[in-house]
Amino acid sequence: MKNNSGATWDAPTAGDAINTWSASFGDQIDVVVSNNDGMGMAVFNAWSKEQGVPTFGYDANSDAVAAIADGYCGTISQNADVQAYLTLRTLRNALDDVDIMTGISIPDAAGNVLSEDLFYYDEETRCFYALNGAVTEANYKDFLDPTAPNKAFSSQLDEKDFPVRNVWLNLYNAADNFLNATYLPQLQNYDKTLNLNVEYVKGDGQTEANIIDRLGNPDAYEGFCINMVKTDDGASYMMKLS
């Protein structure tokens, strides 16, 4: 959902919407499924918890996982630790000019490696995917801290062999619950582990310029991780970086 300024995935807008919908449709609303926990929890707290209407979300944010004990029906873990590690790992591998699978399916020099049940690599698109997992009343206690690092890929690289690299990384929306409460802390779990000195920049979730205009000195960085507001606007960044 968008707010009046155009920012997407907006939790307050979802909370307002459910009050409008319930006034119009009343007991015809049997279940609520949200595509993120920010909006799902807004609906849950504003209306469905009191009404006893099953509500599901996505992201496994800490407040949503904890709310399962109070009736929130479930969420989906994106395995944010794997997402964050893969983001920084692929950048580290590119900077080091090594096999892209180093530290992923092939153990790196510190022994970091991902188990096959945590990720998928698509050869055709050359994309890594962190595999999802259901979080329910049966297992939610295992997900209460979505910012905890995974010990299987948290071993420190030797700085003598893998010197510190300066990189620039942005989050497209400073207001997005998952990006800020779960994904960013996981990035910060692994940046120093991989000897990456990361400058984190948060966009407004509305305009590409809000991100591009803050990339003022590209020569100060050796690598970039860019999370675009619109996925078809890569040319704007390439022009800036060139």
N, C-alpha and C positions, 0 to 999 in steps of 0.2 A: 504494500500500500504506500501511496505517496502522500506527503503532507502538502500544505498549500504552497510551499516553496519549491516543491518538486523532488525532495529527498525521498528515496525509496526505502522499503522495509521499515516503515515508521511505526513504532509501537504505540505511541499515543493516538495516532490516527486509527489504528485497529481497535483500541479500547473505545473510542468514540463511535466507531462504526457498529460495533456489536450492540451498543445501547440503542442506536437508530434501528438496526435490524430487528432487535427483540421487541421494540415498540410496534413495529409493522407486522412481524410474523409470529410473535409470542411463542407458544409451545410447539410450533412447527419446526423449530430448530432442534434437531436430534443429536448432532455432533458437530464439533468445530475442529477443523484440521488446518493448521497454520504452517507455512513454509519456512518459518523461523521461530525460535523460542521467544524472541523479543515481542513479536506480535501475539504469539500464543499466550504468553504470560499476561499481557495486557488484557486480553479477552477473558482469561481465567480469573484474574483479580477483579475485573470490572463487572463480570456477569456470570460466567458459567460455573464458577466454584459454588456460589450461593444457589444456583439453579440446579446443580447436579448434572450438568450437561457434559458428557465426555469431551475432553479437549486434548489435542495432540499437537506437538510442535516438532521442531527440527533444529539441531545444533548441540544439544546436551549442554547448554549453559548451566552454570552452577545453581542459579536460582530455580531454573526449571527442573533440574534433577532433584533438588531438595523438595520441591513442591509436589513431587510424586507421592510423598508421604501424606500430603494433604488433599489428594484427589486429582492432581494433574495426571492424565492417563498415560503419558509416555512421550518420548522424544527419540531422536536419532543422533547417535554420535557420529560426527564426521571424522573421528580420529584426528583432532586438531594437532596433536603432537606429531603425527605422521605428515600432515600437510605442511606444518611449519618446518620440520626437518627436511622434507623433500624440497621445499622452496629454497632453503639456504644451501642444501647439499648439492643440488644441481648447479647453483651459482658457483659454489666452491670448486666443483669438478671442472666447470668451464674455465674458470680462472687458472686452475692448475694444469689444464690441458691433459686430463687423464680420462680413462674410461668412464663414461657417464654413469655407469652402474656402481662405481666405487662408493663404498659406504652404504649402498642400497641393497643390491643382491650380492655384491662382492664385498667382503669385509675390508675396511680401510686399515691404515697402519695402526690405528688405535683399537681395532676390533669392532667398530660400529657397523651394524648391518640390520636390515629389516627382515622380519619373517614374511614368508610369502602370503600369509593370510591378512596382511595389513595393507598391501598396495597392489596395484595392477598397472602394467605398462602396455600402452597401445602402440604397436610398431608402426601402424599406418600414419597415425597423427603425431607420433613421437610425444605422447602425453603420459604423465604419471597421474594416477588416481589413488587417493586414500580410500579404502573400502569402508562403507558405512556399517554400523551395528545398532540394533534395537536396544533402547534403554526402557525398561519396564519396572513394574513393582517388584518383579522377581530378582532383578539384578542392579537396581539403581544405586545401591550403596557402593558398588564398585566404581561409580562414575561421579561421586560427590565432589571430587576435585579435578575438573577438566584441565587444569593448568599444570598438573604434576608431570614432570619430564619422564620419559621412558628410559629406564636404565640400560636397555639393550642398545641404545644409540646415543648415549650421553658421555662417552669417554672422550677426554680432552686430546685434541691433536697436538703434537709436539711443534711448538712455534719455530724451532730451528729448521724443521723440515717443511713446515707449512706456515710461512710468515703471515702476519696480519694484513688483510686486504680491506681497503675502504670501499664500502658499497652504500647505495642509496635505495631505500625501499619505501613504497607508499601503501597506505590503506585508503581505499577510495572514499570511505565514509567515516568520519570521526564519530558519528552517532550510532553506528551499527554495533549492536550488543555483542554479537559473536566475534567480530573482528577485534574489538577492543578488550572485551572481558576474557576471551578464550584464546583466539589466534595470536594476538600480539604477545601475551605472556609466554606462549609456547615458542614464538620466534626468539624471545629474549632468553629462553632456556638454552637455546642451541647456538646463538650467534657467537658467543665467546668460546664455546666448545669447539667450533669450527674456525676459530681465529678470524672472525669477521667483525670489523668495526662498522656497525650499521647506523646510518642516520634514518630514523623513522619519521615519515611525513604523513599527516592525515588530511585527506581531502574533505570536501563538504557533501559528497554524495550526489551532487547535482550537476556540476560543470567540470569539464576536463581542464579548463584554464586554471581552476583553483589548484590543481596539482602541477600542471606544466609550468605555471608562472613561479613556482617555488623551487624549480630545478634551475637555480641561478648559475651554478658553476659546475657543469658536468665534468670538467677536467680534474676535479678534486676526487673523483671516484673511479674505481677500476671496474665496477660492475653495477648493474641496475636491476631491481625487481619492480616491475610496474604493474599495478592493479588498476585497470582503466575503469572509468565510470561507464563508458560505452565500449563494448568489445570490438567495434569496427573503427575505432579512432586511433589505431596504432600509428598511422602516418604522422599525426601531430607530434608524437613523441620522437619518432625517428628524425623528423626535421630538427627538433630541438637538440637531440644528441649529436646530430651530424655537424 
